Amino acid sequence: MTPNVTVFRESMSEPRLEVNDALGRRIVTIEKVPFLIGRRVESDLHLPSAEVSRDHAEIVSTGDAYVLNDRGSLAPSSMTRK
């Protein structure tokens, strides 16, 4: 199953990710930036899928917004906002 990640931020709250993958649906809080996403166990968001690179992507802050940067993965990264 290809992981699906949605980022959302309610006013005055920590940004969070809604993750839907083989492990099910879960909410992950972005507690630091950069926030690393990948297959490595050490990643802030560990996605144990063969479709995810070890160092797949990172989320960084640009002030008011968060940006998803692909880290050279073979499968392009994308993010849906809510």
N, C-alpha and C positions, 0 to 999 in steps of 0.2 A: 504494500500500500504506500503510495506517495504521500509523505507528510504534508499537511495543509496547516499553515500558520497565519493567524489573523491578529493584528495588533489593535488594541483599543485603549483609549484613555478617557476616563470620565473626568470632568472638571475637578481639580484639586485632589486627584488621587494619583497613585503610582501607575505608570504605564504597564499594561499587561498584555500577554500573548495568549490567544486561545489556540491550542495545539490539538489537531485531530490526526492521529496516526494509528499504527498497529496496536499501540498501547491504550488506545481510547482517546477520549476528550479530556483535556485538562487545562487549567489556567495557570500560567507562569508569570510571576511578577518580574519586571526588568528592574533589578536592584542596583545595577552598576552599568557603566558604559566604559569601554566597549563591552557589549554583551555578546559572547561568542556562541555560535550555533554550529553543531557538527556531530560527527559520529564518535569523536573522542569522549571518553568518560569524563575528562576534565572540563569539557565545554559547559558553559552556563546553561545551555539547553542541549541536552544529549538526545540525539535522534538516532537510535540504533537501526538504521535502514540501509540496505545496500545502495539505495538511490541517493543517499546523502554522503557527501565527502567528509573526510576526517575534520577538515577545517573549511566548512561550507560557506558560512556567512557571518557577518557581525552587524549588530545594531549600534549606531552611534548617535549622539545628541548634537543637534545643530542649534541649540538655544531653545526655540519653541517647538521644534519638531524632532522626530526620530527618523533616521535614514537607515535602510538596509543596504549594506555593501556586500556584494558577492566576493568571496575570497578565492576566486579562480576555480570554482567547482565545475565539473563537467556538465552538470544539469543547472541551468540558470535559476537563480533565486528570485522569488517575487513575494510581495507582501500585500495583504488586503487590509484596508483600514475600516474600522467601524466607529 
